[in-house]
């Protein structure tokens, strides 16, 4: 009996915490735009939110129900480093483009599974990660080696 009550209390607390957290912990994000230039000559513009602080990076795109086709979130680090992400509390599938300090895409993780706790890792040190709608990279022909044009990588003109 005590075990059932304890389990019920834990589930209730977990649900309340999850329901309250998004409203209470919402971070504001600056906005920017960037272009991905593919080796085949494609140029694709995205309007992105910038995740610059640890709090913004921890929140990311959690609890979002949808995202515009030309939108995304750009996570930026002060220096290149290995990166690892998960999809906890993220409700939409995402492509994660891991970007080196030179603006070149190091690797892409296609269609990260919503709410998954599995680690999604960079293939080496990166300065940024661009999250876009799941499947978008494949639809646009974006591949590792393609260039992300943004001032954070010194590639903007």
C-alpha positions, 0 to 999 in steps of 0.5 A: 500500500505504501509503495503504491502511494509513494509511486502515485506521489512521485508520478504526480510530482513529476507531472506537476514539475513538467507542467510548471517548468516550461512556463516558469523557466522560459528563456528569451532568445536573440534572433539572427539569420544564416545561410547554408551553402551546399556543395551543389550550389544551393543557398538556404536561409534560416531565421534562427534563435540564438542559444548563447547562455547555459540556461538558453542552451539547456532549454533549447527547443523544449516544449515547442509544438512546431517550428516554421520551415525556415526557422531553427535554433543556433547553439554557439560556444565560446570555443570549439568543443565536443558536443552532446545533445538529447531530446528530453522534453523536445516534442518535434523531430530535429536535424542537428547540424554540428558546425566547426569553427570554420563554418563547415558542417562536421556531421549531421544527425537526421531526425532526432527522436522526440523525447529521447534520452539517447545522446546525439554527439558531434563527430569532433570539436564544434563551435555551433549546432544548428537545429532545424526541422527533422528531414529538412537537411536531406530535403535540401541536400545539406551534407557534411562539408557544406558551409554555414554563413554566419558572423559567429563563424567568420563566414558572413560577408 
